[in-house]
């Protein structure tokens, strides 16, 4: 295990989140889909979002090829994205980026404390942000298709 300020990077809780991704299969009928790649580490995340009539997320699917930290971040994203709007996701992405950079306390997204030790590993930050970036790309693609 890699040690980091504030504790071990790979905790049992974080590894458990990574395993939970099986609960979020990609949907072939979702109206917002995209794939994003981390320029830093090469992680790849595909997301499918089924949107409700009000534009909020009703269902999420993920396919993730990333380190355990990136997988855990994707699971954290999936567990709290239902009911969120594009504006909510953008605010969260920006707040998480600031949090990772040490500029603020943890933003309002359930589960982020599970990966807090990764803040000390800048090489993991882009993989952590990947689900939010992919979701915003998917939502943009959905708007472009209308």
Buried (B, 14 or more C-beta within 10 A) or exposed (E): EEEBEEEEBBBEEBBEBBEBBEEBEEBEEBBBBBEBBBEEBEBBBBBBBBBEEEBBBBBBBBBBEBBBBBBBBBBBBBBBBBEBBBEBBBBBBEBBBEBBEEEEEEBEBEBBEBBBBBBBBEEBBBBBBBBBBBBBBBBEBBEEEE
